[in-house]
Amino acid sequence: MDVSKIKILIEFVGRSNITELTVTEKDTTVRIFRSLPSGKDGTDTAEAGEAPVHAGMPDHQLKNENTGLASSLATVVAPIFGVLHAAPAPGEDAFVKLGDDVEAGQTLFIIEAMKVFNKITAPCAGRITRLINADGAEVEAGDVLAEVG
């Protein structure tokens, strides 16, 4: 395995939420580790192939700066770097559209990272109040993808 491939793998691990990656090519095995930020215990409850979704604030409560009132908006952010897919396959309808009602756990997007398709799901039931239009574009970990309210 050449050095350029190893650098790409290191960059991928740094931009994603994975903590360990093992890749074998011919007779060479490379293991890359990343420590978790403080406060995380390293346990992962997401199903295989499904990335966790992060809400903007605990209990999905965001303060509206204009009115000072709390609203029940949940911000869906990209948990990993990858290519965003808004539909299950090319030419098919998008998983959701602006204004759609969604259920908790409903698939909103798929992020493809290193040929792995990670489902991004709704953190709660509600209506899509904000939706980015980036189908086929690269997204970074932490990019806002949608809001559910």
C-alpha positions as a LaTeX table, in Angstrom:
\begin{tabular}{lrrr}
\hline
Residue & $x$ (\AA) & $y$ (\AA) & $z$ (\AA) \\
\hline
Met1 & 0.00 & 0.00 & 0.00 \\
Asp2 & 1.48 & 3.34 & $-0.97$ \\
Val3 & 1.80 & 6.38 & 1.27 \\
Ser4 & $-0.82$ & 8.45 & $-0.61$ \\
Lys5 & $-3.51$ & 5.83 & 0.12 \\
Ile6 & $-2.54$ & 5.79 & 3.79 \\
Lys7 & $-2.77$ & 9.60 & 3.97 \\
Ile8 & $-6.27$ & 9.48 & 2.44 \\
Leu9 & $-7.34$ & 6.89 & 5.02 \\
Ile10 & $-5.93$ & 8.99 & 7.86 \\
Glu11 & $-7.82$ & 12.06 & 6.59 \\
Phe12 & $-11.03$ & 10.02 & 6.33 \\
Val13 & $-10.75$ & 8.80 & 9.92 \\
Gly14 & $-10.06$ & 12.34 & 11.08 \\
Arg15 & $-13.21$ & 13.69 & 9.40 \\
Ser16 & $-15.53$ & 10.88 & 10.44 \\
Asn17 & $-16.91$ & 9.67 & 13.75 \\
Ile18 & $-15.20$ & 6.29 & 13.55 \\
Thr19 & $-12.43$ & 5.55 & 16.03 \\
Glu20 & $-10.65$ & 2.67 & 14.31 \\
Leu21 & $-10.09$ & 1.59 & 10.70 \\
Thr22 & $-8.25$ & $-1.52$ & 9.50 \\
Val23 & $-7.42$ & $-1.91$ & 5.81 \\
Thr24 & $-5.53$ & $-4.80$ & 4.24 \\
Glu25 & $-4.05$ & $-4.68$ & 0.75 \\
Lys26 & $-1.92$ & $-7.58$ & $-0.48$ \\
Asp27 & 0.46 & $-8.40$ & 2.39 \\
Thr28 & 0.14 & $-5.03$ & 4.18 \\
Thr29 & $-2.34$ & $-4.20$ & 6.94 \\
Val30 & $-2.81$ & $-0.63$ & 8.16 \\
Arg31 & $-4.66$ & 0.15 & 11.42 \\
Ile32 & $-5.61$ & 3.74 & 12.15 \\
Phe33 & $-6.92$ & 4.79 & 15.57 \\
Arg34 & $-8.47$ & 8.05 & 16.73 \\
Ser35 & $-9.26$ & 8.89 & 20.33 \\
Leu36 & $-12.75$ & 10.12 & 21.19 \\
Pro37 & $-13.32$ & 13.67 & 22.45 \\
Ser38 & $-13.51$ & 13.88 & 26.23 \\
Gly39 & $-16.88$ & 12.92 & 27.68 \\
Lys40 & $-17.57$ & 10.08 & 25.24 \\
Asp41 & $-17.41$ & 6.52 & 26.47 \\
Gly42 & $-16.76$ & 4.90 & 23.11 \\
Thr43 & $-19.95$ & 2.87 & 23.05 \\
Asp44 & $-21.88$ & 2.92 & 19.81 \\
Thr45 & $-25.53$ & 1.93 & 19.80 \\
Ala46 & $-26.21$ & 2.60 & 16.13 \\
Glu47 & $-26.98$ & $-0.39$ & 13.94 \\
Ala48 & $-24.34$ & $-1.48$ & 11.45 \\
Gly49 & $-24.38$ & 0.77 & 8.41 \\
Glu50 & $-26.42$ & 3.44 & 10.18 \\
Ala51 & $-24.74$ & 6.59 & 11.40 \\
Pro52 & $-26.02$ & 8.35 & 14.49 \\
Val53 & $-27.79$ & 11.68 & 14.07 \\
His54 & $-26.87$ & 14.57 & 16.34 \\
Ala55 & $-29.50$ & 17.01 & 17.56 \\
Gly56 & $-28.61$ & 20.67 & 17.80 \\
Met57 & $-29.33$ & 20.93 & 21.55 \\
Pro58 & $-30.48$ & 18.51 & 24.28 \\
Asp59 & $-34.15$ & 17.51 & 24.09 \\
His60 & $-34.27$ & 19.12 & 20.63 \\
Gln61 & $-34.91$ & 22.55 & 22.17 \\
Leu62 & $-33.58$ & 25.55 & 20.26 \\
Lys63 & $-34.11$ & 29.12 & 21.45 \\
Asn64 & $-35.56$ & 31.49 & 18.87 \\
Glu65 & $-33.38$ & 34.61 & 19.17 \\
Asn66 & $-36.10$ & 36.94 & 17.79 \\
Thr67 & $-38.84$ & 35.96 & 20.26 \\
Gly68 & $-36.82$ & 34.42 & 23.07 \\
Leu69 & $-39.19$ & 31.44 & 23.04 \\
Ala70 & $-38.06$ & 27.87 & 22.80 \\
Ser71 & $-39.24$ & 25.92 & 19.79 \\
Ser72 & $-39.09$ & 22.19 & 19.22 \\
Leu73 & $-36.71$ & 22.14 & 16.26 \\
Ala74 & $-34.23$ & 19.31 & 15.88 \\
Thr75 & $-31.20$ & 20.07 & 13.73 \\
Val76 & $-29.95$ & 17.12 & 11.69 \\
Val77 & $-26.21$ & 17.35 & 11.00 \\
Ala78 & $-23.88$ & 15.19 & 8.97 \\
Pro79 & $-22.11$ & 12.82 & 11.38 \\
Ile80 & $-19.36$ & 12.01 & 8.86 \\
Phe81 & $-17.66$ & 13.35 & 5.74 \\
Gly82 & $-19.00$ & 11.88 & 2.50 \\
Val83 & $-21.26$ & 12.24 & $-0.52$ \\
Leu84 & $-24.87$ & 13.13 & 0.30 \\
His85 & $-27.66$ & 11.23 & $-1.43$ \\
Ala86 & $-31.20$ & 12.60 & $-1.08$ \\
Ala87 & $-32.82$ & 9.58 & $-2.78$ \\
Pro88 & $-32.40$ & 5.81 & $-2.39$ \\
Ala89 & $-31.16$ & 5.50 & $-6.00$ \\
Pro90 & $-30.48$ & 7.77 & $-8.98$ \\
Gly91 & $-33.70$ & 8.83 & $-10.70$ \\
Glu92 & $-35.91$ & 7.98 & $-7.72$ \\
Asp93 & $-37.85$ & 10.47 & $-5.60$ \\
Ala94 & $-36.06$ & 12.07 & $-2.65$ \\
Phe95 & $-36.56$ & 10.52 & 0.79 \\
Val96 & $-38.15$ & 13.79 & 1.99 \\
Lys97 & $-39.10$ & 17.22 & 0.67 \\
Leu98 & $-39.46$ & 20.56 & 2.44 \\
Gly99 & $-42.73$ & 20.54 & 4.39 \\
Asp100 & $-43.03$ & 16.73 & 4.60 \\
Asp101 & $-44.12$ & 15.16 & 7.87 \\
Val102 & $-41.64$ & 12.56 & 9.13 \\
Glu103 & $-41.58$ & 9.93 & 11.86 \\
Ala104 & $-38.73$ & 9.42 & 14.32 \\
Gly105 & $-36.19$ & 7.08 & 12.72 \\
Gln106 & $-37.36$ & 7.73 & 9.16 \\
Thr107 & $-34.52$ & 7.89 & 6.63 \\
Leu108 & $-33.83$ & 11.46 & 5.47 \\
Phe109 & $-30.56$ & 11.01 & 3.58 \\
Ile110 & $-27.75$ & 8.60 & 2.86 \\
Ile111 & $-24.12$ & 9.64 & 3.20 \\
Glu112 & $-21.69$ & 7.53 & 1.18 \\
Ala113 & $-18.22$ & 7.28 & 2.67 \\
Met114 & $-15.66$ & 4.83 & 1.28 \\
Lys115 & $-18.38$ & 2.75 & $-0.42$ \\
Val116 & $-20.33$ & 2.46 & 2.84 \\
Phe117 & $-23.87$ & 3.86 & 2.76 \\
Asn118 & $-24.83$ & 5.44 & 6.11 \\
Lys119 & $-28.53$ & 6.17 & 6.73 \\
Ile120 & $-29.24$ & 9.54 & 8.31 \\
Thr121 & $-32.56$ & 9.38 & 10.13 \\
Ala122 & $-35.00$ & 11.82 & 11.70 \\
Pro123 & $-34.27$ & 12.28 & 15.42 \\
Cys124 & $-37.95$ & 12.93 & 16.17 \\
Ala125 & $-41.36$ & 13.13 & 14.54 \\
Gly126 & $-42.28$ & 16.44 & 12.97 \\
Arg127 & $-42.27$ & 18.49 & 9.79 \\
Ile128 & $-39.21$ & 19.26 & 7.65 \\
Thr129 & $-38.77$ & 23.03 & 8.12 \\
Arg130 & $-35.32$ & 23.34 & 6.54 \\
Leu131 & $-33.66$ & 21.14 & 3.94 \\
Ile132 & $-30.38$ & 21.59 & 2.11 \\
Asn133 & $-30.23$ & 21.01 & $-1.61$ \\
Ala134 & $-26.88$ & 19.24 & $-1.92$ \\
Asp135 & $-27.77$ & 15.92 & $-3.55$ \\
Gly136 & $-24.56$ & 14.37 & $-4.88$ \\
Ala137 & $-22.36$ & 16.96 & $-3.16$ \\
Glu138 & $-19.74$ & 16.33 & $-0.49$ \\
Val139 & $-20.71$ & 17.21 & 3.06 \\
Glu140 & $-18.42$ & 17.65 & 6.05 \\
Ala141 & $-19.06$ & 16.25 & 9.51 \\
Gly142 & $-21.14$ & 18.86 & 11.35 \\
Asp143 & $-22.81$ & 20.35 & 8.24 \\
Val144 & $-26.50$ & 21.11 & 8.84 \\
Leu145 & $-28.63$ & 18.92 & 6.57 \\
Ala146 & $-32.16$ & 19.59 & 7.79 \\
Glu147 & $-34.36$ & 20.80 & 10.61 \\
Val148 & $-37.37$ & 18.91 & 11.92 \\
Gly149 & $-39.97$ & 20.80 & 13.93 \\
\hline
\end{tabular}
